[in-house]
Amino acid sequence: MKSYTHHILLLWLLFFTVNLQSWGKIKTVESLESMACDAPDITALHPGPSSCQVTLSLLELNVNYQFRYRIKGKPNWETQTTKGATLHLAGLQACTEYEFQVRKDCFNSQFSNWSYLQNIKTQGCNETYCLAYASRSDGYIEQFSFGDVVYQSGNDGGLGLHLAHRLIANPGTEIPFSITPVKTIEFWDTDVYFRVYYTIFIDFNRDKDFDDAGEAIFKDEGAPDKVYSWKLAIPKTASQGLTRMRVIMSRKTLGKACERSINILEVEDYSLGIFTPCPAWQPSVFKLDSVSSGNAALSITGENTGYSWRYRIKGNTFWTFTDSTASPNLSISGLIQNTEYEVQVRSSCGGGNWGSFSNTYTFKTLTCSNSKEMTWVTYLREKSRVGLELLGQNALNYRWRYSPDYFKWSPIYESKIPKIELDSLDTGRVYQIEVSIECSAGNWSNWTRSSFFTWGECQQIPSSQMSIGIDLSFRSDIIILSSKMQTADHFFWRYRELGTNQWVQTSTKGPYLDWFPSDQTPGTVHEWQVSYLCENGQKSEWSEVKQIAFSPEVCEPAQTKFVKIKRINATSAVLYADIPYGVQFNWRWREKGMMFFWNNLPGSSYANKEIVLNKLKPNTTYEYQFSYWCTYSIQGWSDTHSFKTLNGFSPSYEDSVQVSIKNPPRNIPIVVSPNPNTGVFRVESVFTGPKNATLTVRDLIGRVIFRRELQDQIILNETLQLSNQAAGTYFLEIRTAEFSKIEKIIIQQP
C-alpha cells in the first residue's frame, strides 16, 4: 500500500510540474482560482423562516466545500458538504440567529482554513399567523399554480412565506390549482411513502387563524413525484379583502394548520385576495422605451392608479411577475440576449383587487457582441510573453481562457479592462484564446476564439502542424495545404515525387497553398514540406515530410478489409484506413442495434485516414463504415464491420486515482451530445455499479427546468427534449448518494 501511495504522489507531482511549464501565468488580471488554498468568502446569505441560501464568491461548479452552522451561542456545529458556489440549508428554526462558516477542499480532503464567521437571523419573527413547518426536507413543493398564476418556489427548506406574491379569487367561483412535488430521498418505510398528503387552509373570515369551520378547504392525497391538479371552491359568503392561504405537503398523515412535525415535508403561505371582479381591462398601447441584450424599459399610457406586470419568454408557460407599482412604467433586467419576450399589464381597483391582464406585447432583446464584432490586437509579443487587447468593446467585465491544444483550457480569468497579458508560455507555439464579455448584469456573450503565436528562435514546423484537405465546393482536383502556424507573413513550400531527389518549390504570403496535381501520374506519392520567414528575417528549417498520394483513375471500392484497428480500450478506439491513395476520407459509426443513428465525421482532410473515437461505452459493440474521394468521384460507403470495447471504465483526469468502496470517485464522466444543441440532446454516463441517481437541469439562476429519478443505473443513455426552453446556458447535474457531476449545456435557437 505504501509503494502504491508513493506512485500516486509521484504521478501527481509530475502532472503538476508539467502543467506549470505549459500553462503560463497571468500578469495583469487576477485569477478566479487562486494557486493558494485560501478560505472562500460567503458573499450572500438569504434567510427564510426555516432555511438559508448561502452563496460563495467563486464561479467553480464542481469543487467540494464544507459548510458548518450552529445556533448562535451553542457549542455544537452542524456540517454539510456540497459542490458548487451555493448551498441550501433546510430545517432551521424560525426567528433564530445562526453562525456560518465555509472551507474549500483543495485536494484529496486537504482543506483550507474556515472562513470568517457570518451571522444571520431567520425570518418568522412577529408573525401574526401561527407557523407550521417541517423539521426535515425529504420532499418539497417545487411549483404551485393557482388559476392562471404559476409560482415556482423550489425548496423552501420546510416553510416558504410567499406573501408578496398575491393570488386573486372571486367569491362563488372555482379556481383550478396544481401542485408539482419533488421527492428527494427514498425512505426505508417505502410502504407508507407511495402517497403524499395535501392540505389547504384559507382564513376566510380574516381573523388570523385557520380554526373556523370551512377554513380547512381541501384535503386529498397524491403521488410523491406526480403533478396533482384539482379545484378550490371559494364560498359566496367569503369576507372580501386580503387574507392568508396555507398549502401543506406531508407524508403518512394530513398536515395540521399549526404544527412542526417530522411528517410535514413543506409548507407554503400565500397572500390571497378575495374580491368581486374589477372592470374589464381595455387593450393597452405599449411603448418600448429602450432595449439591450439583457434589459428593457416599457411604458403604457395611463394614470398613476396602480399597475402589476408580468413577462415571459415567448412560447413559455410560466410568467414572471413584478411588484405592483403606481407608475405605468416597467424596467426589466436579467433578460436573455436575442430572445423574444411577451409582456402583459393589469390595473388595480384598490385594496389589492386587480383586474384581468391586458393584451400581449412582444419585443426582442438585442444580441450580445459576438465574434464578428470583435477586433483583436497583439500589443506585446516576446519569446514567452503575449499581450492581447480587444478594440471597440465597452463591457462590464471580461472573462478569458487560453489553450495550446483546443482541449485543456486554462482556468477562467476575469478583468475589468479589455486587455490580458500572459507569461511563461511555450516559445514558438500556437495558442488559442477565448473571451466572453458581460454586456449587461449577468448576461454574457458566447466565447469568442482567436489565436496567437509566441515568437522564439526559428523552429522547424512539425508535420502535425501541416494539414492537407480538398475544397469540395470548388473543384475536386484541388488539394489545399495549410500550416496551422498562421502568424508568419511569408511561407515556403516544396514537393517531390517519392523516391526522387528533385524538389519543386513555391512560396505564398499566407499559410495556404492550392495544388493542382492533375498533371501528375495517378497513384504516385508526393512528399511535401513547408517553412516560414521568422520575425528576425531568417528562414526556418523545413518541416517534417508530409506524404500525399494522388488517386489513380480507377480506385478500389471502399471495403472494411482496408481498415486496421490500432487501439481499443473501454471508452475509445483508433481506426486506420490502410489504403495508399484517396484525398478525403469519411467515417461513420454507431452502437450496434441502433439502426438509424449513425455518428458521422465528414472528411475534409487526407489526415482523416485515421480516426479516434472517444466517449464510447465499455463492453459495447460498435459498427463502422468509411468512404473516400478518388479522382473525380466518391467511392460509396464500405461494408459494415464491428469491434467491441473493453470491459471497464477509465477514470477521467479529474477522478481520484485511488478508488475503493470506502473512498468512491468524486466525479463521474458525462457525455452530452450534441453540445451546443437546439434543446434535444443525449446524456450518457457509466457508473461503477448500480446507482440510484437524479438527473437535473437548471437555468443560470438555479431554477429546475427538468428532473428525472433514475433507478439502479449502470449505463446511462437518456435523450432529453428541452426544445421549449429559451436559448442560453444551462447546467445538467447527475447526483447520487456518493457524488455528483455538473456539465454546462448551451441551447441555441434552431
DRENPATOR-741384 format. One record per residue (C-alpha): x, y, z. Coordinates in steps of 0.2 Angstrom, whole numbers, padded with zeros to 4 digits, always signed. Layout:
<nodes>
XYZ;...
</nodes>
This chain:
<nodes>
+0000+0000+0000;+0014+0012+0004;+0023+0009-0013;+0006+0012-0021;+0004+0028-0012;+0021+0034-0017;+0017+0030-0035;+0002+0041-0034;+0011+0055-0026;+0025+0054-0040;+0012+0054-0054;+0003+0070-0046;+0020+0079-0044;+0024+0075-0062;+0007+0081-0068;+0008+0097-0058;+0026+0101-0064;+0021+0098-0082;+0006+0110-0081;+0017+0123-0073;+0028+0123-0088;+0015+0123-0101;+0001+0134-0095;+0009+0151-0091;+0004+0164-0079;-0007+0179-0079;+0001+0196-0076;-0012+0210-0077;-0028+0201-0071;-0032+0191-0055;-0036+0173-0057;-0053+0167-0051;-0044+0151-0045;-0030+0156-0033;-0015+0145-0033;-0015+0146-0014;-0029+0136-0005;-0037+0151+0003;-0053+0151+0013;-0068+0156+0001;-0079+0170+0006;-0098+0169+0010;-0105+0184-0001;-0123+0182+0002;-0135+0174+0015;-0153+0174+0010;-0163+0168+0025;-0181+0161+0025;-0191+0156+0041;-0183+0138+0041;-0170+0138+0028;-0155+0148+0021;-0147+0150+0004;-0128+0153+0005;-0118+0160-0009;-0099+0160-0012;-0088+0172-0021;-0082+0159-0033;-0088+0153-0050;-0082+0135-0048;-0096+0122-0050;-0088+0106-0046;-0077+0109-0031;-0080+0102-0014;-0085+0114+0000;-0089+0111+0018;-0101+0122+0027;-0104+0122+0046;-0118+0131+0055;-0125+0132+0073;-0137+0142+0083;-0128+0157+0090;-0121+0154+0107;-0122+0135+0105;-0107+0124+0106;-0111+0111+0093;-0109+0113+0074;-0119+0105+0060;-0109+0101+0045;-0113+0098+0026;-0103+0095+0011;-0108+0102-0007;-0101+0105-0024;-0103+0122-0032;-0105+0140-0026;-0121+0139-0017;-0129+0128-0003;-0147+0127+0003;-0148+0123+0021;-0165+0117+0027;-0173+0113+0044;-0168+0129+0053;-0178+0136+0067;-0189+0152+0063;-0184+0168+0071;-0167+0162+0076;-0149+0168+0075;-0136+0157+0066;-0117+0157+0063;-0110+0151+0047;-0093+0146+0041;-0086+0138+0025;-0070+0130+0019;-0063+0123+0002;-0057+0105-0002;-0041+0110-0011;-0035+0092-0015;-0038+0075-0008;-0048+0081+0008;-0034+0094+0012;-0045+0108+0017;-0042+0127+0018;-0045+0136+0035;-0063+0140+0039;-0069+0157+0033;-0074+0172+0044;-0090+0169+0054;-0106+0176+0046;-0121+0179+0056;-0139+0179+0051;-0157+0178+0058;-0170+0168+0050;-0187+0175+0046;-0203+0172+0055;-0202+0185+0069;-0218+0195+0074;-0228+0183+0063;-0247+0186+0065;-0252+0168+0060;-0246+0153+0068;-0232+0144+0059;-0231+0126+0053;-0215+0119+0045;-0205+0104+0043;-0191+0098+0054;-0184+0088+0039;-0185+0091+0020;-0186+0074+0011;-0198+0082-0002;-0205+0099-0006;-0217+0108-0017;-0207+0113-0032;-0222+0123-0040;-0239+0129-0036;-0251+0135-0049;-0267+0145-0044;-0279+0150-0059;-0268+0157-0072;-0253+0161-0060;-0239+0149-0059;-0227+0151-0045;-0210+0141-0045;-0204+0141-0027;-0192+0127-0026;-0185+0120-0010;-0190+0132+0004;-0182+0121+0017;-0199+0117+0026;-0208+0134+0026;-0210+0147+0012;-0218+0163+0016;-0223+0169-0002;-0233+0184+0005;-0228+0197-0008;-0235+0186-0022;-0253+0189-0021;-0266+0177-0028;-0284+0183-0033;-0300+0174-0032;-0318+0179-0034;-0332+0174-0022;-0343+0160-0028;-0330+0153-0041;-0320+0138-0043;-0301+0141-0045;-0291+0127-0053;-0274+0123-0045;-0260+0111-0046;-0245+0106-0035;-0229+0099-0043;-0219+0089-0029;-0201+0084-0028;-0196+0069-0018;-0178+0070-0014;-0174+0054-0003;-0180+0036-0003;-0187+0031+0014;-0184+0014+0022;-0203+0014+0025;-0207+0015+0007;-0224+0006+0010;-0231+0022+0018;-0222+0034+0005;-0231+0029-0010;-0243+0043-0007;-0241+0061+0000;-0255+0071+0008;-0260+0089+0003;-0270+0101+0015;-0275+0118+0010;-0281+0131+0023;-0289+0148+0019;-0293+0161+0033;-0310+0166+0025;-0315+0177+0040;-0298+0185+0041;-0296+0183+0060;-0278+0177+0059;-0281+0159+0061;-0287+0143+0052;-0298+0136+0066;-0315+0141+0060;-0327+0129+0051;-0324+0128+0032;-0306+0135+0033;-0298+0118+0030;-0304+0119+0012;-0295+0105+0004;-0289+0088+0009;-0283+0074-0003;-0268+0063-0007;-0257+0061-0022;-0241+0053-0029;-0225+0060-0022;-0217+0063-0039;-0233+0067-0050;-0242+0084-0053;-0258+0085-0043;-0272+0095-0050;-0289+0100-0044;-0301+0114-0040;-0304+0125-0025;-0322+0132-0021;-0322+0150-0015;-0339+0152-0005;-0350+0167-0010;-0350+0172+0009;-0331+0174+0010;-0325+0190+0018;-0318+0201+0004;-0300+0208+0006;-0283+0201+0008;-0281+0185+0018;-0269+0170+0020;-0269+0154+0011;-0258+0139+0018;-0253+0124+0007;-0246+0109+0016;-0237+0094+0009;-0235+0080+0021;-0231+0061+0022;-0241+0047+0032;-0254+0059+0038;-0263+0075+0034;-0254+0091+0039;-0262+0102+0053;-0263+0121+0051;-0251+0124+0066;-0238+0111+0069;-0219+0107+0067;-0218+0089+0063;-0207+0076+0055;-0221+0071+0044;-0223+0088+0036;-0212+0090+0020;-0215+0108+0016;-0227+0122+0020;-0231+0137+0008;-0241+0153+0013;-0248+0165+0000;-0257+0181+0001;-0275+0178-0006;-0286+0192-0012;-0304+0188-0012;-0313+0202-0022;-0328+0205-0034;-0321+0206-0052;-0313+0223-0057;-0320+0231-0073;-0313+0223-0089;-0296+0230-0094;-0296+0238-0111;-0282+0234-0123;-0266+0244-0119;-0254+0253-0131;-0237+0248-0126;-0221+0258-0129;-0204+0250-0130;-0193+0265-0122;-0177+0255-0123;-0170+0238-0125;-0152+0230-0124;-0146+0212-0124;-0151+0210-0106;-0163+0224-0101;-0179+0233-0107;-0189+0248-0102;-0208+0249-0107;-0222+0260-0103;-0241+0262-0106;-0252+0277-0107;-0262+0278-0091;-0265+0287-0074;-0255+0283-0058;-0268+0271-0052;-0258+0256-0048;-0251+0243-0060;-0245+0225-0060;-0234+0217-0074;-0229+0200-0079;-0217+0194-0093;-0211+0178-0100;-0200+0171-0115;-0212+0169-0129;-0219+0152-0130;-0215+0148-0112;-0229+0143-0100;-0223+0152-0084;-0224+0171-0081;-0213+0181-0071;-0222+0193-0060;-0216+0210-0055;-0220+0220-0039;-0235+0232-0041;-0231+0250-0044;-0241+0266-0046;-0231+0271-0061;-0236+0265-0079;-0218+0260-0082;-0208+0244-0082;-0190+0241-0081;-0184+0223-0083;-0166+0216-0081;-0158+0199-0082;-0165+0195-0099;-0158+0183-0111;-0150+0190-0127;-0158+0188-0144;-0174+0182-0137;-0192+0187-0139;-0202+0191-0123;-0221+0194-0120;-0227+0207-0108;-0245+0210-0100;-0251+0223-0088;-0266+0224-0076;-0273+0239-0066;-0279+0240-0048;-0296+0243-0042;-0290+0247-0025;-0287+0237-0009;-0277+0224-0018;-0290+0220-0030;-0283+0218-0048;-0292+0217-0065;-0288+0204-0078;-0272+0206-0088;-0271+0216-0104;-0267+0211-0122;-0249+0204-0125;-0235+0215-0131;-0220+0206-0139;-0202+0213-0140;-0185+0205-0144;-0168+0208-0134;-0153+0213-0144;-0138+0201-0147;-0123+0202-0135;-0107+0206-0145;-0101+0191-0155;-0085+0186-0164;-0090+0196-0180;-0089+0212-0169;-0073+0209-0160;-0056+0215-0166;-0040+0209-0158;-0023+0217-0157;-0007+0209-0151;+0001+0224-0142;+0015+0214-0134;+0024+0198-0141;+0040+0191-0135;+0048+0174-0133;+0036+0168-0120;+0025+0183-0116;+0010+0190-0126;-0002+0204-0123;-0019+0205-0131;-0032+0218-0132;-0050+0219-0138;-0054+0235-0148;-0070+0244-0148;-0078+0235-0134;-0086+0243-0119;-0092+0229-0107;-0095+0227-0088;-0082+0213-0086;-0072+0201-0097;-0068+0183-0095;-0053+0175-0103;-0046+0157-0105;-0032+0150-0116;-0026+0133-0123;-0012+0126-0133;-0022+0112-0140;-0040+0117-0141;-0045+0104-0127;-0037+0108-0110;-0042+0126-0106;-0034+0136-0093;-0044+0142-0078;-0055+0157-0082;-0048+0174-0078;-0059+0190-0076;-0054+0208-0079;-0062+0225-0079;-0052+0230-0094;-0052+0223-0112;-0033+0218-0110;-0024+0202-0105;-0006+0198-0103;+0000+0180-0102;+0018+0175-0096;+0028+0159-0096;+0021+0152-0112;+0030+0140-0123;+0040+0148-0136;+0036+0146-0155;+0019+0138-0151;+0001+0142-0157;-0011+0146-0143;-0030+0148-0144;-0038+0161-0133;-0056+0164-0130;-0065+0179-0122;-0083+0182-0116;-0090+0199-0112;-0103+0204-0099;-0115+0215-0110;-0127+0218-0095;-0128+0212-0077;-0127+0193-0078;-0128+0192-0097;-0113+0185-0105;-0109+0183-0123;-0103+0167-0131;-0085+0163-0131;-0076+0171-0145;-0060+0162-0151;-0044+0169-0159;-0026+0163-0160;-0009+0170-0156;+0009+0164-0159;+0024+0166-0147;+0039+0171-0156;+0055+0162-0151;+0070+0156-0161;+0066+0150-0179;+0060+0132-0177;+0055+0118-0188;+0036+0116-0191;+0031+0098-0186;+0021+0088-0199;+0007+0088-0187;+0006+0107-0190;+0003+0105-0209;-0015+0099-0214;-0020+0093-0231;-0038+0094-0237;-0049+0096-0253;-0061+0110-0257;-0076+0101-0262;-0086+0117-0265;-0075+0122-0280;-0065+0108-0289;-0062+0090-0283;-0044+0091-0291;-0038+0105-0280;-0028+0100-0264;-0027+0113-0251;-0012+0113-0240;-0011+0124-0224;+0000+0127-0210;-0008+0129-0193;+0006+0141-0188;-0003+0155-0196;+0006+0171-0188;+0021+0172-0200;+0020+0184-0216;+0029+0173-0228;+0028+0154-0231;+0039+0142-0242;+0033+0126-0250;+0041+0112-0259;+0037+0094-0265;+0044+0080-0275;+0039+0063-0281;+0043+0049-0268;+0060+0041-0272;+0066+0056-0282;+0078+0070-0277;+0071+0085-0287;+0061+0097-0277;+0048+0109-0284;+0047+0125-0274;+0035+0139-0272;+0030+0152-0259;+0014+0161-0253;+0010+0176-0242;-0002+0167-0232;-0002+0149-0223;-0012+0141-0238;-0007+0134-0254;-0018+0127-0268;-0010+0112-0278;-0017+0106-0295;-0010+0088-0296;-0019+0084-0312;-0003+0084-0322;+0004+0071-0310;+0003+0052-0314;-0012+0045-0304;-0007+0034-0290;+0010+0042-0287;+0015+0048-0269;+0022+0065-0266;+0032+0072-0251;+0028+0090-0245;+0037+0102-0234;+0034+0119-0228;+0045+0133-0219;+0041+0151-0214;+0050+0168-0213;+0054+0172-0195;+0052+0188-0186;+0071+0191-0187;+0071+0189-0206;+0079+0172-0205;+0070+0157-0214;+0065+0142-0203;+0070+0124-0206;+0060+0114-0217;+0046+0105-0209;+0045+0086-0207;+0039+0077-0223;+0020+0075-0226;+0016+0062-0239;+0001+0064-0251;-0005+0050-0263;-0015+0056-0278;-0029+0044-0283;-0027+0033-0298;-0041+0035-0311;-0048+0018-0306;-0050+0015-0287;-0055+0000-0277;-0072+0001-0269;-0071+0006-0250;-0070-0010-0240;-0068-0013-0222;-0054-0025-0226;-0043-0010-0228;-0046-0004-0210;-0034-0008-0197;-0039-0006-0178;-0024+0002-0170;-0031+0003-0152;-0046-0002-0142;-0049+0001-0124;-0065+0003-0113;-0070+0021-0120;-0061+0024-0136;-0054+0016-0152;-0042+0021-0166;-0046+0015-0184;-0034+0017-0199;-0039+0016-0217;-0023+0007-0224;-0026+0012-0242;-0012+0022-0251;-0022+0034-0261;-0038+0045-0258;-0039+0063-0255;-0053+0064-0242;-0059+0051-0230;-0076+0050-0222;-0081+0039-0207;-0097+0034-0198;-0100+0023-0183;-0114+0018-0172;-0119+0007-0157;-0124-0010-0164;-0143-0011-0164;-0146+0007-0166;-0152+0006-0184;-0154+0024-0189;-0142+0033-0178;-0125+0034-0187;-0112+0046-0180;-0104+0055-0194;-0086+0063-0196;-0087+0072-0213;-0070+0071-0220;-0061+0087-0226;-0043+0080-0225;-0031+0067-0231;-0027+0065-0212;-0044+0058-0209;-0037+0041-0214;-0035+0039-0196;-0050+0042-0184;-0050+0042-0165;-0067+0038-0157;-0069+0044-0139;-0083+0044-0127;-0088+0026-0131;-0097+0014-0119;-0087+0000-0111;-0091-0018-0116;-0101-0012-0131;-0101-0017-0149;-0099-0004-0162;-0101-0004-0181;-0092+0007-0193;-0090+0011-0212;-0079+0023-0222;-0079+0030-0239;-0066+0041-0249;-0063+0053-0264;-0055+0045-0279;-0050+0057-0293;-0067+0064-0298;-0079+0053-0289;-0084+0047-0272;-0082+0029-0268;-0098+0023-0259;-0099+0018-0241;-0090+0002-0237;-0097-0014-0230;-0101-0014-0211;-0088-0021-0199;-0088-0020-0180;-0077-0020-0164;-0081-0022-0146;-0074-0010-0132;-0066-0017-0117;-0075-0020-0100;-0071-0007-0088;-0071+0012-0087;-0056+0023-0086;-0057+0037-0074;-0056+0055-0081;-0041+0065-0077;-0051+0074-0063;-0055+0057-0054;-0047+0052-0039;-0033+0039-0043;-0036+0028-0028;-0054+0021-0029;-0062+0010-0016;-0079+0007-0008;-0074+0017+0007;-0067+0031-0005;-0078+0032-0020;-0073+0043-0035;-0079+0061-0033;-0083+0063-0052;-0092+0053-0065;-0089+0055-0083;-0104+0063-0093;-0106+0064-0112;-0118+0077-0118;-0121+0076-0137;-0123+0087-0147;-0117+0102-0136;-0122+0116-0141;-0139+0110-0147;-0157+0116-0150;-0164+0108-0135;-0163+0090-0140;-0148+0080-0134;-0142+0064-0127;-0134+0061-0109;-0123+0046-0107;-0113+0040-0092;-0106+0024-0084;-0107+0020-0066;-0095+0008-0057;-0111-0001-0050;-0130+0000-0049;-0134+0018-0044;-0150+0027-0040;-0146+0044-0047;-0156+0061-0050;-0154+0069-0067;-0157+0088-0065;-0156+0103-0077;-0156+0120-0070;-0155+0138-0078;-0142+0151-0074;-0152+0157-0059;-0154+0139-0052;-0172+0136-0057;-0176+0117-0060;-0182+0115-0078;-0181+0096-0079;-0179+0082-0066;-0179+0063-0068;-0176+0050-0055;-0165+0035-0062;-0166+0018-0053;-0152+0005-0052;-0142+0013-0067;-0125+0006-0073;-0125+0013-0090;-0135+0029-0093;-0142+0033-0110;-0156+0047-0109;-0162+0058-0123;-0169+0075-0116;-0182+0085-0125;-0180+0104-0119;-0183+0112-0136;-0197+0123-0127;-0183+0131-0117;-0176+0148-0122;-0158+0149-0129;-0145+0151-0116;-0134+0142-0104;-0140+0128-0093;-0132+0116-0080;-0135+0097-0080;-0131+0088-0064;-0131+0069-0061;-0131+0066-0042;-0130+0050-0032;-0129+0047-0014;-0110+0047-0016;-0105+0060-0028;-0112+0072-0042;-0106+0080-0058;-0111+0096-0067;-0110+0099-0086;-0113+0115-0094;-0126+0115-0109;-0128+0128-0122;-0146+0128-0130;-0146+0138-0147;-0160+0144-0157;-0165+0131-0171;
</nodes>
